Each structure stands twice: as structure tokens, then as C-alpha cells.
Amino acid sequence: MNKPVDPSQQLFRTLNRFVKPLVKAGLGSPLPVGLGAVILESKGRVSGKQREVPVLALRFGSKYVVSTVREDSQWVKNLEADDEAAVWSCGKRNTARASVQRGPLNIVVLDKD
């Protein structure tokens, strides 16, 4: 039996299909200090496939801080399982290491290699 599809999850998947190419190209990227959109890459902890998700990030030089209030965010679980990540910002891909801090506001700090 198939699991019912969460309407909000389906909405984000559809929205991400349109947003990802624009953000990857650099649209909305944060300045060296500031808030903006990035693409976060992580490896799926079950599938092993590369996963990409657009997120808003607060950038401080080589560090990006992203967060979510959703406990079941798959990208957070993926980074907990494997801290190797990449961040697309200003049209470029940069490898990074992730540090996950769980709480009411789940925070992930990405430090560019």
C-alpha cells in the first residue's frame, strides 16, 4: 500500500523544480555577509543518491547557516548521517562540511572547504 502524499511536501517539490535552476545560476545568492538563497547538496542516507534542496542561508564569509523548524526534513537527516555537503552560491559549487544542531530551530552550519 502506498503512503499518502503530504500536500505541503508535494508543493515544495513542485516549487523546487522551478527555483533550483535559478538559484544554481546565482539568482538571489547571499553576499559575503548576508542572507540569500543557495542550493544545498547532500547524499541521501538511504539511497546514496545526490540530493539538492534550495534553502535560505545566512552567510558569514566561508560559513553558511541554514535552519528549519521541521523535525522530519530529509536534508537535515542526510547531513546528520554524512557531513559531506556542497553549497551552490553565486553560480559556483563549493564543497563544505556540515554541523547539525537539533532543537526547536534545527540549525546547520556549513563550512566551505
Secondary structure, 3 states (H helix, E strand, C coil): CCCCCCHHHHHHHHHHHHHHHHHHCCCCCCCCEEEEEEEEEEECCCCCCEEEEEEEEEEECCEEEEEECCCCCHHHHHHHHCCEEEEEECCEEEEEEEEEECCCCEEEEEEEC
